């Protein structure tokens, strides 16, 4: 099977990076590993075990995680690249299974593994895992960047990761790859997201950050139809809030605004409730999506301000 260069961007939480590296070097086909490159923004030395094939590159001035990944890619020359986040625990058969699936069909350009809950996972983490695993064992339009096995030729054709995006860069990148071939999301192996959200408070904070660059990520690509709801819903929620506030002057406006706020929350909750990957009760799904959509709306508003500020200064 083809050799693989691993690329891991890193900033903060070195203890999770240690676990990530342990899972990489514990793969049951270690001979396939050509190199493992960690590109860290930390200026202090990393307390990681020295290993053959392990490279540590310090890039404190890198502006985005995309730039870190692109720096790491240049180090290796293997025909396949594995992009991992620095808080990922891979199953021992991840490398063997994913390389086998990538070679199975010539039209495939990327393979990614399903997420699995950690031991003693709480309700929020289990729900995040269920959301991640809605579509399995089929080609998808885009994927998060936590674990991606990519053909180097395809990576080069799309020009690498978009360095102008601080978030949403993985969706932008994988959507570009999907124009070249299939992105396959498999259940035959898995990973554990060691840094997964474990509370609704964490979900709220992170979703604000994650959604800041939603509008930035639209530039330079064709947005698929299935992505538009996630783009427009924050504005719908804001409009519903404005209408509900107008209830000070009109009771009718209050009820219309309330319906506008509740409708997407209920629709998304019911859609996930009937999924086989979900094991959480409906009332908790409603609570989760209430937090989720409010955070997405706040992040999108923040991103709109950043976008307008950037446009005015250019």
C-alpha positions in Angstrom: 0.0 0.0 0.0 1.1 3.6 -0.6 3.1 5.5 2.1 1.4 8.2 4.1 2.7 11.6 5.4 0.9 12.7 8.6 0.4 16.4 9.1 -0.8 17.7 12.5 -1.3 21.4 13.2 -1.0 22.3 16.9 -1.6 25.1 19.4 -2.1 24.6 23.1 -3.1 21.5 25.1 0.1 19.5 24.5 -1.2 16.6 26.6 -3.8 15.9 23.8 -1.1 16.1 21.2 0.8 13.4 23.0 -2.2 11.1 22.9 -2.7 11.9 19.2 0.9 10.9 18.4 0.6 7.8 20.5 -2.4 6.7 18.4 -0.5 7.4 15.2 2.6 5.4 16.1 0.4 2.5 17.5 -1.1 1.8 14.0 -1.0 -1.8 13.0 0.7 -1.0 9.7 3.5 1.3 10.9 5.6 0.6 7.8 3.1 2.7 5.8 4.1 5.8 7.8 6.5 7.9 5.8 6.6 10.9 8.2 4.7 12.6 11.0 5.0 16.4 11.0 3.7 18.5 13.8 3.5 22.2 13.0 3.1 24.0 16.3 2.4 27.7 17.1 3.9 27.1 20.6 7.3 28.7 21.0 8.1 26.6 24.0 9.5 23.1 23.4 6.9 20.3 23.2 7.2 17.5 25.8 6.7 14.7 23.2 8.7 11.6 22.8 11.4 11.7 20.2 10.8 9.2 17.4 12.0 8.2 14.0 9.9 9.9 11.3 8.6 12.6 13.7 9.3 16.2 12.7 8.4 19.2 14.9 8.2 22.5 13.1 7.7 25.7 15.1 5.6 28.3 13.2 4.5 30.9 15.8 3.8 33.4 13.1 1.4 31.2 11.2 -1.9 33.1 10.9 -4.3 30.2 10.4 -4.5 26.5 10.9 -4.6 26.2 7.1 -1.2 27.8 6.9 0.1 25.3 9.4 -1.2 22.4 7.4 0.3 23.7 4.2 3.7 24.1 5.9 3.5 20.5 7.0 2.6 19.2 3.6 5.8 20.5 2.1 8.0 18.4 4.4 6.9 15.0 3.0 6.7 13.5 -0.5 4.5 10.4 0.0 1.6 10.0 -2.4 -1.0 10.1 0.5 -1.4 12.7 3.2 -3.2 12.2 6.5 -4.4 15.4 8.1 -5.2 15.1 11.8 -6.3 17.6 14.4 -4.0 17.6 17.5 -6.7 16.1 19.8 -7.6 13.0 17.9 -7.2 9.3 19.0 -7.1 7.0 16.0 -8.3 3.4 16.1 -5.3 1.0 15.6 -6.7 -0.1 12.1 -7.3 3.5 10.9 -4.3 3.7 8.5 -4.8 0.2 7.1 -8.5 0.6 6.6 -8.5 4.1 5.2 -5.7 3.4 2.7 -7.4 0.3 1.6 -10.7 2.1 1.0 -8.9 4.9 -0.8 -7.3 2.4 -3.2 -10.5 0.5 -3.7 -12.0 2.9 -6.2 -10.0 5.2 -8.5 -12.6 8.0 -8.3 -12.0 8.4 -4.5 -9.8 11.3 -3.5 -10.4 11.2 0.3 -11.4 8.9 3.1 -12.4 9.9 6.6 -13.4 7.7 9.5 -16.5 7.9 11.7 -16.4 9.4 15.2 -16.8 7.3 18.3 -17.6 8.6 21.8 -14.9 8.5 24.5 -15.2 6.3 27.5 -17.6 7.9 30.1 -18.9 10.3 27.5 -21.6 12.6 28.6 -24.8 13.5 26.9 -23.4 16.5 24.9 -20.5 14.5 23.6 -22.8 11.6 22.6 -25.0 14.0 20.8 -22.1 15.6 18.9 -21.0 12.2 17.8 -24.5 11.4 16.6 -24.5 14.6 14.5 -21.1 13.7 13.1 -22.3 10.2 12.0 -25.5 11.0 10.3 -24.1 10.0 6.8 -21.9 6.9 6.8 -20.5 4.5 4.2 -21.3 6.8 1.3 -19.8 9.8 -0.6 -20.4 13.2 1.1 -20.1 16.8 0.0 -17.7 18.0 2.7 -16.2 16.9 5.9 -14.6 18.3 9.1 -10.8 18.3 9.1 -10.3 16.0 12.1 -9.1 13.0 10.2 -8.6 13.1 6.4 -6.7 10.7 4.2 -6.1 12.5 0.9 -4.3 11.8 -2.3 -1.4 14.3 -2.6 -2.2 14.8 -6.3 -5.8 16.0 -5.4 -4.5 18.2 -2.6 -2.1 19.9 -5.0 -4.9 20.4 -7.6 -7.1 22.4 -5.2 -4.1 24.5 -4.0 -4.0 23.2 -0.5 -6.0 24.7 2.4 -7.4 28.2 2.2 -5.0 30.3 4.3 -7.4 33.3 4.4 -9.9 31.4 6.6 -9.5 31.0 10.4 -12.5 28.7 10.6 -14.6 26.7 8.1 -11.4 26.0 6.2 -11.9 22.3 6.3 -15.4 22.5 4.7 -14.0 24.9 2.0 -11.1 22.5 1.3 -13.1 19.3 1.2 -15.9 20.8 -0.9 -13.2 21.7 -3.4 -11.9 18.2 -3.3 -15.4 16.8 -3.9 -15.3 18.4 -7.4 -12.4 16.1 -8.2 -13.8 12.9 -6.9 -15.6 11.1 -4.0 -15.2 11.9 -0.4 -15.9 8.7 1.5 -17.0 8.6 5.1 -16.6 5.1 6.5 -17.9 3.2 9.6 -15.2 0.5 9.1 -12.8 2.3 11.5 -13.1 5.3 13.8 -11.5 8.0 15.8 -12.2 9.6 19.2 -12.3 13.4 19.4 -10.3 13.9 22.6 -11.3 17.6 22.7 -15.0 17.2 22.0 -17.5 19.5 23.6 -18.7 18.1 26.8 -21.1 20.8 28.1 -23.6 23.1 26.5 -21.5 26.0 27.7 -18.5 24.7 25.6 -20.9 24.2 22.6 -22.1 27.7 22.9 -18.6 29.3 23.1 -17.2 27.1 20.3 -20.1 27.5 17.9 -19.7 31.3 18.1 -16.1 30.9 17.1 -16.7 28.2 14.5 -19.4 30.3 12.7 -17.4 33.6 12.5 -16.0 32.7 9.1 -19.1 31.2 7.5 -19.6 34.2 5.2 -15.9 34.4 4.4 -15.9 30.8 3.3 -18.5 31.5 0.5 -16.1 33.5 -1.6 -14.5 31.7 -4.5 -16.6 28.5 -4.5 -19.9 27.2 -5.6 -22.1 26.7 -2.5 -24.1 23.4 -2.7 -27.9 23.6 -2.1 -27.6 21.5 1.1 -25.3 24.1 2.7 -27.6 27.1 2.3 -29.8 26.3 5.3 -26.9 26.4 7.7 -25.9 29.8 6.1 -29.3 31.4 6.1 -30.7 30.0 9.4 -28.7 32.4 11.7 -30.2 35.3 9.8 -33.7 33.7 10.1 -33.2 33.3 13.9 -32.1 37.0 14.2 -35.1 38.1 12.2 -37.4 35.9 14.5 -35.8 37.6 17.5 -36.4 41.0 16.1 -40.1 40.2 15.3 -40.6 38.7 18.8 -39.1 41.8 20.5 -41.7 43.8 18.5 -44.2 42.0 20.6 -43.9 44.9 23.0 -46.1 46.7 20.5 -48.0 43.8 19.0 -49.0 40.4 20.6 -49.3 39.0 17.0 -45.7 40.0 16.3 -44.6 38.2 19.4 -46.2 34.9 18.5 -44.9 35.1 14.9 -41.4 35.8 16.1 -41.7 32.9 18.6 -42.8 30.5 15.9 -39.9 31.7 13.7 -37.5 30.9 16.5 -39.0 27.5 17.4 -39.6 26.2 13.9 -36.0 25.4 12.9 -35.1 24.1 16.4 -38.0 21.7 16.3 -37.4 20.6 12.7 -33.7 19.9 13.3 -34.4 18.2 16.6 -37.0 15.8 15.1 -34.7 15.1 12.1 -31.9 14.0 14.4 -34.3 12.2 16.8 -35.2 9.7 14.1 -31.6 9.0 13.0 -30.2 5.6 13.9 -27.0 7.3 15.3 -29.0 9.2 17.9 -29.9 7.8 21.4 -30.8 11.0 23.1 -34.4 12.1 24.1 -36.2 14.7 22.1 -36.4 17.3 24.9 -32.6 17.3 25.2 -32.2 17.7 21.4 -34.5 20.8 21.6 -32.3 22.2 24.4 -29.1 21.5 22.4 -30.4 23.1 19.2 -31.6 26.1 21.1 -28.1 26.7 22.4 -26.6 25.8 19.0 -28.6 28.1 16.9 -28.3 31.1 19.2 -24.5 30.6 19.2 -24.5 30.3 15.4 -26.5 33.5 15.0 -24.1 35.4 17.4 -21.1 34.1 15.5 -22.5 34.9 12.1 -23.3 38.5 13.3 -19.7 38.8 14.5 -18.4 37.4 11.2 -20.6 39.9 9.3 -19.0 42.7 11.2 -15.5 41.3 10.4 -16.4 41.0 6.8 -17.7 44.5 6.5 -14.7 45.9 8.3 -12.3 44.0 6.0 -14.2 45.2 2.9 -14.1 48.8 4.1 -10.3 48.7 4.7 -9.5 47.2 1.3 
